[in-house]
Amino acid sequence: MTASDDRIRSKLTALVPALRHFHSALLDFAKGEYEFLNGPVQGPFALYSLVMNHPSFQWLRPLSGFMATLDEVLDAKDTPMTERNVADAKQALGLLFADSDTRFADFRAGYGRAKNDNRVRETEARWREILNSLEA
């Protein structure tokens, strides 16, 4: 590994927990919407099943997929990190929120409902701060 690889890897690694907190806030919001319509979720296994199978939670999948991909990239220790990795992360997150990309319209609709939630706003501000601090 080079100094550049270490620097880029550490910056992208800093993004991971911030995105997890954001995802958790969105998940809590989606759970609240679901419970308002259907009653309480009966424990973590029931919630897991809903997240995996119920349409009310499907809008979260693009963000979940991006996070899984970022984890895979960071776990590939034998592959050097470059500024291209940073640019790819910025582009992928940008596409999730870009009105011009219809593939993620469901995500944006769910995010649109959640974005005024205090925890969602706070966690979003944190990952965006980290993302904006990345070079590339």
C-alpha positions in Angstrom: 0.0 0.0 0.0 1.1 3.5 -0.7 0.6 6.7 1.3 -2.0 7.8 -1.2 -3.8 4.5 -0.9 -3.9 4.7 2.9 -5.1 8.3 2.7 -7.9 7.5 0.3 -8.9 4.3 2.1 -9.1 6.2 5.5 -11.2 8.9 4.0 -13.7 6.5 2.4 -13.6 4.4 5.6 -14.8 7.5 7.5 -17.8 7.7 5.2 -19.0 4.2 6.2 -20.3 4.9 9.7 -21.8 8.2 8.7 -23.8 6.4 5.9 -24.8 3.7 8.4 -26.2 6.3 10.8 -28.1 7.9 7.9 -29.4 4.6 6.7 -30.5 3.7 10.3 -32.3 7.1 10.6 -34.1 6.4 7.3 -34.9 2.8 8.4 -36.4 4.1 11.7 -38.5 6.6 9.7 -39.7 3.8 7.3 -40.5 1.7 10.3 -42.5 4.5 11.8 -44.5 4.9 8.6 -45.2 1.2 8.5 -46.2 1.0 12.2 -48.6 4.0 11.7 -50.5 2.0 9.1 -50.1 -1.5 10.3 -49.4 -1.5 14.0 -46.2 -2.2 15.9 -43.4 -4.4 14.5 -43.0 -7.4 16.8 -39.2 -7.4 17.4 -36.0 -7.3 15.4 -36.6 -10.5 13.4 -40.0 -9.2 12.3 -38.4 -5.9 11.2 -35.6 -7.8 9.4 -38.3 -9.8 7.5 -40.2 -6.6 6.6 -37.0 -4.9 5.4 -36.1 -7.8 3.2 -39.6 -8.5 1.9 -42.2 -5.7 2.4 -42.7 -3.0 -0.3 -42.8 -0.3 2.4 -39.0 -0.7 2.9 -37.9 -1.4 -0.7 -37.1 2.3 -1.3 -34.0 1.9 1.0 -32.4 -0.8 -1.2 -30.3 1.5 -3.4 -28.6 3.1 -0.4 -28.2 -0.4 1.2 -26.6 -1.6 -2.1 -24.2 1.3 -2.3 -23.1 0.8 1.3 -22.5 -2.9 0.6 -20.5 -2.1 -2.5 -18.4 0.5 -0.6 -17.7 -2.2 2.1 -16.6 -4.6 -0.6 -14.3 -2.1 -2.2 -12.7 -1.2 1.2 -12.4 -4.8 2.2 -10.3 -5.6 -1.0 -7.0 -5.0 0.7 -4.9 -6.2 -2.3 -6.5 -3.6 -4.6 -5.0 -0.1 -4.3 -7.3 2.8 -3.8 -7.2 5.7 -6.2 -8.9 9.0 -6.7 -11.2 7.1 -9.1 -12.7 5.3 -6.1 -13.5 8.7 -4.5 -15.0 10.0 -7.7 -17.1 6.8 -8.1 -18.4 7.1 -4.5 -19.3 10.8 -5.1 -21.0 9.9 -8.4 -23.0 7.0 -7.0 -24.3 9.0 -4.1 -25.0 12.0 -6.4 -27.1 9.7 -8.6 -29.2 8.6 -5.7 -30.4 12.1 -5.1 -30.4 13.4 -8.7 -33.9 14.0 -10.1 -32.5 13.2 -13.6 -31.9 9.5 -12.7 -35.3 7.7 -12.8 -33.8 4.4 -11.5 -33.8 5.8 -8.0 -37.2 7.6 -8.0 -38.5 5.3 -5.3 -35.5 6.1 -3.1 -36.0 9.8 -3.6 -39.7 9.6 -2.8 -39.0 7.8 0.5 -36.2 10.3 1.2 -38.5 13.1 0.4 -40.9 11.9 3.1 -38.1 11.4 5.6 -35.9 14.5 5.0 -37.6 16.7 7.6 -37.0 14.2 10.4 -34.4 15.6 12.8 -32.3 12.5 12.9 -32.4 12.1 9.2 -31.3 15.7 8.7 -28.5 15.4 11.3 -27.1 12.2 9.9 -27.3 13.4 6.3 -25.4 16.5 7.2 -22.6 14.4 8.7 -22.1 12.1 5.6 -22.4 15.0 3.3 -19.7 16.9 5.3 -17.4 13.9 5.0 -18.1 13.4 1.3 -17.5 17.0 0.6 -14.1 16.8 2.4 -13.0 14.0 0.0 -10.7 15.0 -2.8 -11.6 14.2 -6.4 
